[in-house]
Amino acid sequence: QIDQARSAYFLTNAQEAFQRSDLGETVMSLSLAYDYDPDNYDAGFFLARLWQAGRPEVSNHIYQKLVLNHPERRTETAQAWLRSLLPRADYPWIERLTTTALRFSDDHASAWLHALLFANSRTQDDSIISNLLSAPDTLTPGVETVLRLEESVRNSPPGLALKYLQQVIPEDSPDFVLYYKVRRLIDLGFPVEA
């Protein structure tokens, strides 16, 4: 109780310092608020956002804790985290975040999948997709289909990749599966087929 009260006090202090543009006081107060109560979501979220430019690794670890420890707010947290990672082109962390988010966010599966494929096309780390496919029952509908296609297409010559992408998908597949196929056909130089 006492630590929670201290945390609330320092969070209020941080918010007031931030309004005055006193960054030093803001950081110090936020750090204390989060140290006193690591379950204080607002303090952690504020601190993660504050550190995203100056100390990205610290920010990433705070965001990661927030996603794990506050499941009721994990989608909101993950979206803010992704917005902090994209400008930095932090592709390995984008891969980590999206592989987690694909398991908890049915409503945003297409966005998480798109972000994963975007980052993974830059890192070329095939193990990311393989690891996700090793537990397909944890994936939302359509995600496994896209990841299996990407795994096949990525390592195939264009002619074989075209055959994979022209396979009929089930009618109840989410729209993002069709979008993926069309986009991938265009990427590979098959606009007519797309």
C-alpha positions as CSV (number, residue, x, y, z in Angstrom):
1,Q,0.0,0.0,0.0
2,I,2.7,2.5,1.0
3,D,4.7,1.7,-2.2
4,Q,1.6,2.2,-4.3
5,A,0.9,5.5,-2.7
6,R,4.5,6.6,-3.3
7,S,4.2,5.4,-6.9
8,A,1.0,7.5,-7.4
9,Y,2.7,10.5,-5.8
10,F,5.7,10.3,-8.1
11,L,3.6,9.7,-11.2
12,T,1.6,12.9,-10.4
13,N,5.0,14.7,-9.9
14,A,6.2,13.4,-13.3
15,Q,3.0,14.5,-15.1
16,E,3.4,18.0,-13.6
17,A,7.1,18.2,-14.5
18,F,6.3,17.1,-18.0
19,Q,3.7,19.9,-18.3
20,R,6.5,22.3,-17.3
21,S,8.9,20.8,-19.9
22,D,11.2,19.7,-17.0
23,L,12.5,16.5,-18.6
24,G,15.0,15.7,-15.8
25,E,12.4,15.9,-13.1
26,T,9.9,13.9,-15.3
27,V,12.4,11.1,-15.8
28,M,13.5,11.0,-12.2
29,S,9.9,11.0,-10.9
30,L,8.7,8.4,-13.4
31,S,11.6,6.1,-12.6
32,L,10.7,6.3,-8.9
33,A,7.0,5.8,-9.6
34,Y,7.8,2.6,-11.6
35,D,10.4,1.4,-9.2
36,Y,8.0,1.7,-6.2
37,D,5.2,-0.1,-8.1
38,P,6.2,-2.1,-11.2
39,D,2.4,-2.9,-11.6
40,N,1.6,0.8,-12.1
41,Y,0.7,0.6,-15.8
42,D,0.5,4.4,-16.3
43,A,3.9,5.0,-14.9
44,G,5.4,2.2,-17.0
45,F,3.7,3.2,-20.2
46,F,4.7,6.9,-19.7
47,L,8.3,5.8,-19.0
48,A,8.5,3.5,-22.0
49,R,7.2,6.2,-24.3
50,L,9.7,8.7,-22.8
51,W,12.7,6.4,-23.3
52,Q,11.8,5.2,-26.8
53,A,14.1,7.7,-28.5
54,G,16.9,8.1,-26.0
55,R,17.2,4.7,-24.5
56,P,15.3,2.3,-26.8
57,E,16.5,-1.0,-25.1
58,V,15.1,0.2,-21.8
59,S,11.9,1.3,-23.5
60,N,11.6,-2.1,-25.2
61,H,12.0,-4.0,-22.0
62,I,9.4,-1.9,-20.2
63,Y,6.9,-2.3,-23.1
64,Q,7.6,-6.1,-23.0
65,K,6.8,-6.2,-19.3
66,L,3.7,-4.2,-19.8
67,V,2.4,-6.5,-22.5
68,L,3.1,-9.6,-20.2
69,N,1.8,-8.1,-16.9
70,H,-1.2,-6.2,-18.2
71,P,-3.1,-8.5,-20.6
72,E,-6.2,-6.3,-20.4
73,R,-4.2,-3.5,-22.1
74,R,-1.8,-5.5,-24.2
75,T,-3.2,-4.6,-27.6
76,E,-3.0,-0.9,-26.8
77,T,0.5,-1.3,-25.4
78,A,1.6,-3.4,-28.4
79,Q,0.3,-0.8,-30.8
80,A,2.2,2.0,-29.1
81,W,5.3,-0.1,-28.9
82,L,5.1,-0.9,-32.7
83,R,4.8,2.8,-33.4
84,S,8.0,3.4,-31.5
85,L,9.9,0.6,-33.3
86,L,9.0,1.5,-36.9
87,P,10.8,4.9,-37.1
88,R,13.9,3.3,-35.6
89,A,13.7,0.4,-38.1
90,D,14.2,-2.0,-35.1
91,Y,13.3,-5.1,-37.1
92,P,14.4,-7.8,-34.6
93,W,12.2,-6.2,-31.9
94,I,9.3,-5.8,-34.4
95,E,9.6,-9.5,-35.1
96,R,9.5,-10.3,-31.4
97,L,6.6,-8.1,-30.7
98,T,4.5,-9.3,-33.7
99,T,5.1,-13.0,-33.0
100,T,3.7,-12.4,-29.6
101,A,0.8,-10.2,-30.8
102,L,-0.2,-12.7,-33.4
103,R,-1.1,-15.0,-30.6
104,F,-3.3,-12.6,-28.7
105,S,-4.9,-10.2,-31.1
106,D,-7.5,-11.8,-33.5
107,D,-9.0,-8.4,-34.3
108,H,-5.6,-7.0,-35.5
109,A,-4.1,-10.2,-37.0
110,S,-3.7,-8.8,-40.5
111,A,-1.8,-5.7,-39.2
112,W,0.5,-7.8,-37.0
113,L,1.1,-10.2,-39.8
114,H,1.9,-7.4,-42.2
115,A,4.3,-5.8,-39.7
116,L,6.0,-9.2,-39.2
117,L,6.5,-9.9,-42.9
118,F,7.7,-6.4,-43.4
119,A,10.4,-6.8,-40.7
120,N,11.2,-10.3,-41.6
121,S,11.8,-9.4,-45.2
122,R,14.6,-7.2,-43.9
123,T,16.1,-9.6,-41.4
124,Q,15.7,-12.7,-43.6
125,D,15.5,-14.7,-40.4
126,D,13.6,-17.8,-41.6
127,S,13.6,-19.2,-38.0
128,I,11.0,-16.6,-37.0
129,I,8.4,-18.1,-39.4
130,S,9.4,-21.7,-38.7
131,N,9.0,-21.2,-35.0
132,L,5.5,-19.7,-35.5
133,L,4.5,-22.6,-37.7
134,S,5.7,-25.1,-35.1
135,A,2.7,-24.3,-33.0
136,P,0.0,-23.5,-35.6
137,D,-2.9,-24.0,-33.2
138,T,-1.9,-20.8,-31.4
139,L,-2.3,-18.7,-34.6
140,T,-5.5,-16.9,-35.6
141,P,-7.3,-18.1,-38.8
142,G,-5.5,-17.3,-42.0
143,V,-2.2,-16.5,-40.4
144,E,-0.9,-20.1,-40.8
145,T,-1.9,-20.0,-44.5
146,V,0.0,-16.9,-45.2
147,L,3.1,-18.0,-43.2
148,R,3.2,-21.4,-45.0
149,L,2.9,-19.6,-48.3
150,E,5.7,-17.1,-47.4
151,E,7.9,-20.0,-46.3
152,S,7.4,-21.8,-49.6
153,V,7.6,-18.7,-51.8
154,R,10.6,-17.2,-50.2
155,N,12.9,-20.1,-51.0
156,S,11.5,-21.0,-54.5
157,P,12.4,-19.9,-58.0
158,P,9.8,-17.6,-59.5
159,G,8.0,-20.2,-61.5
160,L,7.4,-22.5,-58.5
161,A,6.5,-19.5,-56.3
162,L,3.9,-18.6,-58.9
163,K,2.3,-22.0,-58.6
164,Y,2.2,-21.8,-54.8
165,L,0.5,-18.4,-55.0
166,Q,-2.0,-19.5,-57.6
167,Q,-3.3,-22.3,-55.3
168,V,-7.0,-21.8,-54.4
169,I,-7.5,-20.8,-50.8
170,P,-10.6,-21.8,-48.8
171,E,-13.6,-19.5,-49.2
172,D,-13.8,-18.7,-45.5
173,S,-10.2,-17.3,-45.5
174,P,-9.8,-13.8,-44.1
175,D,-9.3,-11.1,-46.7
176,F,-5.7,-10.5,-45.7
177,V,-4.8,-14.0,-47.2
178,L,-6.0,-12.8,-50.6
179,Y,-4.3,-9.4,-50.2
180,Y,-1.0,-11.2,-49.3
181,K,-1.2,-13.4,-52.4
182,V,-1.9,-10.4,-54.7
183,R,0.9,-8.3,-53.2
184,R,3.4,-11.2,-53.3
185,L,2.6,-11.8,-57.0
186,I,3.2,-8.2,-57.8
187,D,6.5,-8.3,-55.8
188,L,7.6,-11.3,-57.8
189,G,6.9,-9.7,-61.2
190,F,3.5,-11.3,-62.0
191,P,1.1,-8.3,-62.2
192,V,-1.2,-9.9,-64.7
193,E,-1.6,-13.0,-62.5
194,A,-2.2,-10.8,-59.6
